[in-house]
Amino acid sequence: MNKNDVAYFYRRAEAELEMAQTAQHPAAVKAHYLLAAHYLDSLHEAGERRPEELAA
């Protein structure tokens, strides 16, 4: 996974977490948390680190 992909997945996870925190319907909250988990799991499975750790 390249640096741009890592940054994208982290941005998407952060966005989903923010949307989960502002969603009104319990099903929407759950969906956003599941999507955030998917993005973070994808990074974890690939053994990726945070984008700022890849700057070197």
DSSP file (Angstrom, degrees, kcal/mol; ACC not computed):
  #  RESIDUE AA STRUCTURE BP1 BP2  ACC     N-H-->O    O-->H-N    N-H-->O    O-->H-N    TCO  KAPPA ALPHA  PHI   PSI    X-CA   Y-CA   Z-CA
    1    1 A M              0   0    0      0, 0.0     2,-0.1     0, 0.0    42,-0.0   0.000 360.0 360.0 360.0 129.6    0.0    0.0    0.0
    2    2 A N     >  -     0   0    0      1,-0.1     4,-2.2     4,-0.0     3,-0.3  -0.317 360.0-100.1 -84.8 171.0    1.5    3.3   -1.0
    3    3 A K  H  > S+     0   0    0      1,-0.2     4,-2.4     2,-0.2     5,-0.2   0.850 121.8  53.5 -58.4 -38.9    1.7    6.5    1.1
    4    4 A N  H  > S+     0   0    0      2,-0.2     4,-2.3     1,-0.2    -1,-0.2   0.892 108.5  49.8 -65.2 -39.4   -1.3    8.1   -0.6
    5    5 A D  H  > S+     0   0    0     -3,-0.3     4,-2.7     2,-0.2    -2,-0.2   0.918 110.0  50.7 -64.3 -43.2   -3.4    5.0    0.1
    6    6 A V  H  X S+     0   0    0     -4,-2.2     4,-2.2     1,-0.2    -2,-0.2   0.938 111.6  47.4 -59.8 -47.7   -2.5    5.0    3.7
    7    7 A A  H  X S+     0   0    0     -4,-2.4     4,-2.5     1,-0.2    -1,-0.2   0.900 111.7  51.7 -61.2 -41.4   -3.4    8.7    4.1
    8    8 A Y  H  X S+     0   0    0     -4,-2.3     4,-2.8     2,-0.2    -2,-0.2   0.942 109.5  48.2 -61.0 -49.3   -6.7    8.1    2.3
    9    9 A F  H  X S+     0   0    0     -4,-2.7     4,-2.3     1,-0.2    -1,-0.2   0.887 112.9  48.3 -62.7 -39.0   -7.7    5.2    4.5
   10   10 A Y  H  X S+     0   0    0     -4,-2.2     4,-2.5    -5,-0.2    -1,-0.2   0.915 111.7  49.6 -66.7 -41.9   -6.9    7.3    7.7
   11   11 A R  H  X S+     0   0    0     -4,-2.5     4,-2.5     1,-0.2    -2,-0.2   0.924 112.1  48.4 -61.3 -43.5   -8.8   10.3    6.4
   12   12 A R  H  X S+     0   0    0     -4,-2.8     4,-2.6     2,-0.2    -2,-0.2   0.911 111.0  50.0 -64.1 -42.1  -11.8    8.1    5.6
   13   13 A A  H  X S+     0   0    0     -4,-2.3     4,-2.2     1,-0.2    -1,-0.2   0.930 112.2  47.8 -61.7 -44.7  -11.7    6.5    9.0
   14   14 A E  H  X S+     0   0    0     -4,-2.5     4,-2.2     1,-0.2    -2,-0.2   0.903 111.7  50.2 -63.1 -41.3  -11.5    9.9   10.7
   15   15 A A  H  X S+     0   0    0     -4,-2.5     4,-2.5     1,-0.2    -1,-0.2   0.915 110.2  49.9 -63.7 -43.2  -14.4   11.2    8.6
   16   16 A E  H  X S+     0   0    0     -4,-2.6     4,-2.3     1,-0.2    -1,-0.2   0.887 109.7  51.4 -64.0 -38.4  -16.6    8.1    9.5
   17   17 A L  H  X S+     0   0    0     -4,-2.2     4,-1.7     2,-0.2    -1,-0.2   0.905 110.4  49.1 -64.8 -40.8  -15.8    8.6   13.2
   18   18 A E  H  X S+     0   0    0     -4,-2.2     4,-0.9     1,-0.2    -2,-0.2   0.916 111.8  48.5 -63.6 -42.7  -16.8   12.2   13.0
   19   19 A M  H  X S+     0   0    0     -4,-2.5     4,-1.4     1,-0.2     3,-0.5   0.874 108.0  55.1 -66.6 -36.0  -20.1   11.3   11.2
   20   20 A A  H  < S+     0   0    0     -4,-2.3    -1,-0.2     1,-0.2    -2,-0.2   0.881 105.9  52.9 -61.9 -37.3  -20.8    8.6   13.8
   21   21 A Q  H  < S+     0   0    0     -4,-1.7    -1,-0.2     1,-0.2    -2,-0.2   0.728 116.5  37.4 -72.5 -21.4  -20.5   11.2   16.5
   22   22 A T  H  < S+     0   0    0     -4,-0.9    -1,-0.2    -3,-0.5    -2,-0.2   0.533  88.8 112.6-107.1  -8.0  -23.0   13.6   14.9
   23   23 A A     <  -     0   0    0     -4,-1.4    -3,-0.0    -3,-0.1     6,-0.0  -0.340  50.0-159.0 -66.6 146.8  -25.5   11.0   13.5
   24   24 A Q        +     0   0    0     -2,-0.0    -1,-0.1     1,-0.0    -4,-0.0   0.793  69.0  72.0 -95.8 -35.0  -29.0   11.1   15.0
   25   25 A H  S >> S-     0   0    0      1,-0.1     4,-2.3     2,-0.0     3,-0.6  -0.692  76.3-135.7 -90.5 133.5  -30.2    7.6   14.1
   26   26 A P  H 3> S+     0   0    0      0, 0.0     4,-2.3     0, 0.0     5,-0.2   0.835 105.7  54.2 -55.9 -34.7  -28.7    4.6   15.9
   27   27 A A  H 3> S+     0   0    0      2,-0.2     4,-2.3     1,-0.2     5,-0.1   0.874 108.5  48.9 -68.4 -35.7  -28.5    2.7   12.6
   28   28 A A  H <> S+     0   0    0     -3,-0.6     4,-2.4     2,-0.2     5,-0.2   0.906 109.8  51.7 -69.2 -41.2  -26.5    5.5   11.0
   29   29 A V  H  X S+     0   0    0     -4,-2.3     4,-2.3     1,-0.2    -2,-0.2   0.947 111.9  47.0 -57.8 -48.9  -24.2    5.7   14.0
   30   30 A K  H  X S+     0   0    0     -4,-2.3     4,-2.5     1,-0.2    -2,-0.2   0.910 110.8  51.9 -60.5 -43.9  -23.6    1.9   13.8
   31   31 A A  H  X S+     0   0    0     -4,-2.3     4,-2.3     1,-0.2    -1,-0.2   0.910 109.9  48.6 -61.4 -43.4  -23.0    2.1   10.0
   32   32 A H  H  X S+     0   0    0     -4,-2.4     4,-2.4     1,-0.2    -1,-0.2   0.905 111.8  49.0 -64.9 -41.5  -20.4    4.9   10.4
   33   33 A Y  H  X S+     0   0    0     -4,-2.3     4,-2.4    -5,-0.2    -2,-0.2   0.891 110.9  51.0 -65.5 -37.9  -18.5    3.0   13.1
   34   34 A L  H  X S+     0   0    0     -4,-2.5     4,-2.1     2,-0.2    -2,-0.2   0.910 110.9  48.1 -64.9 -41.5  -18.5   -0.1   11.0
   35   35 A L  H  X S+     0   0    0     -4,-2.3     4,-2.3     2,-0.2    -2,-0.2   0.914 110.9  50.6 -65.1 -42.3  -17.1    1.8    8.0
   36   36 A A  H  X S+     0   0    0     -4,-2.4     4,-2.4     1,-0.2     5,-0.2   0.923 110.2  50.4 -60.4 -43.3  -14.4    3.4   10.2
   37   37 A A  H  X S+     0   0    0     -4,-2.4     4,-2.9     1,-0.2    -1,-0.2   0.885 107.6  54.2 -62.6 -38.3  -13.5   -0.1   11.5
   38   38 A H  H  X S+     0   0    0     -4,-2.1     4,-2.3     2,-0.2    -1,-0.2   0.939 109.6  46.4 -61.1 -47.7  -13.2   -1.4    8.0
   39   39 A Y  H  X S+     0   0    0     -4,-2.3     4,-1.6     1,-0.2    -2,-0.2   0.921 115.8  45.3 -62.1 -43.8  -10.8    1.3    7.0
   40   40 A L  H  X S+     0   0    0     -4,-2.4     4,-2.5     1,-0.2    -2,-0.2   0.880 111.3  52.6 -69.1 -37.4   -8.7    0.8   10.1
   41   41 A D  H  X S+     0   0    0     -4,-2.9     4,-3.0    -5,-0.2     5,-0.2   0.898 106.1  54.7 -63.1 -39.6   -8.7   -3.0    9.7
   42   42 A S  H  X S+     0   0    0     -4,-2.3     4,-1.4    -5,-0.2    -1,-0.2   0.908 111.0  45.0 -60.6 -41.8   -7.5   -2.6    6.2
   43   43 A L  H  <>S+     0   0    0     -4,-1.6     5,-2.5     2,-0.2     4,-0.4   0.917 113.5  49.6 -66.9 -43.7   -4.6   -0.6    7.3
   44   44 A H  H ><5S+     0   0    0     -4,-2.5     3,-1.3     1,-0.2    -2,-0.2   0.922 109.5  50.9 -63.4 -44.6   -3.8   -2.9   10.2
   45   45 A E  H 3<5S+     0   0    0     -4,-3.0    -1,-0.2     1,-0.3    -2,-0.2   0.829 109.7  51.0 -62.8 -31.8   -3.9   -6.0    8.0
   46   46 A A  T 3<5S-     0   0    0     -4,-1.4    -1,-0.3    -5,-0.2    -2,-0.2   0.524 113.2-121.7 -82.8  -5.0   -1.5   -4.4    5.6
   47   47 A G  T < 5 +     0   0    0     -3,-1.3    -3,-0.2    -4,-0.4     2,-0.1   0.779  55.6 162.2  72.0  26.7    0.8   -3.6    8.5
   48   48 A E      < -     0   0    0     -5,-2.5     2,-0.2    -6,-0.2    -1,-0.2  -0.449  28.1-146.9 -84.4 153.8    0.7    0.1    7.7
   49   49 A R        -     0   0    0      1,-0.2     5,-0.1    -2,-0.1    -1,-0.1  -0.594  41.0 -68.8-106.9 172.6    1.6    2.9   10.1
   50   50 A R    >>  -     0   0    0     -2,-0.2     3,-1.4     1,-0.1     4,-0.7  -0.271  48.7-113.8 -59.8 148.5    0.1    6.4   10.4
   51   51 A P  G >4 S+     0   0    0      0, 0.0     3,-1.2     0, 0.0     4,-0.3   0.863 116.2  57.0 -54.7 -38.5    0.8    8.7    7.4
   52   52 A E  G >4 S+     0   0    0      1,-0.3     3,-0.6     2,-0.2     4,-0.2   0.761 102.1  56.3 -67.8 -22.3    3.0   11.0    9.5
   53   53 A E  G <4 S+     0   0    0     -3,-1.4     3,-0.4     1,-0.2    -1,-0.3   0.644 103.0  56.2 -79.3 -15.0    5.2    8.0   10.4
   54   54 A L  G << S+     0   0    0     -3,-1.2    -1,-0.2    -4,-0.7    -2,-0.2   0.441  76.3  98.9 -94.2  -1.3    5.8    7.3    6.7
   55   55 A A    <         0   0    0     -3,-0.6    -1,-0.2    -4,-0.3    -2,-0.1   0.771 360.0 360.0 -60.4 -28.0    7.2   10.8    6.0
   56   56 A A              0   0    0     -3,-0.4    -1,-0.3    -4,-0.2    -2,-0.1   0.492 360.0 360.0 -70.9 360.0   10.8    9.7    6.1
